[in-house]
Amino acid sequence: MAVGWTLREGRESDVRAMYMLDLVCFEEPFRFDLNAMRRFVLEPGAIVQVAEAEGTLVGFVVMHLVRRRRETMGYVVTLDVAREFRRQSMALGLMQVAEVQAAAAGAVEAMLHVHSGNVSAIPFYERAGYLRGERIPAFYGEGRDAWLYRKALIPS
């Protein structure tokens, strides 16, 4: 039986559930500790969207607004979706809402890093309109390179 889900703005009270989901979505060194998750969520101007199913947090995205060369960019800090809710457009929905909010705040582009060996995330981001840029050696530690992805945002 399929369970429906809804999106809403994230809040400080979601941090522990976000942290717990991050633990099951990512392995070391790609996961965040509780303090880092709290800092990311509470960053001034952070865009945080969560997905809930039957009152349980099952997905979220955290995007920060970053000022670069007189322009504002949205930087995707993390995107997590519970395994049983993958391939249901939840990740895309979370990303799209965050992108719209970033554009409304003046961001002209969204950026993210993804581990070069993440064979499920790379095609997802490319289908979502992100373009692969440079390879960043050892971004996640020795032997763990990342790709930088970018997507132009449509002003609101």
Secondary structure, DSSP 8 states (H G I E B T S, - for coil): -----EEEE--GGGHHHHHHHHHHH--TTSS--HHHHHHHHHSTT-EEEEEEETTEEEEEEEEEEEEETTEEEEEEEEEEE-GGGTTSSHHHHHHHHHHHHHHHTTEEEEEEEEETT-TTHHHHHHHTT-EEEEEETTTTSTT--EEEEEEE----
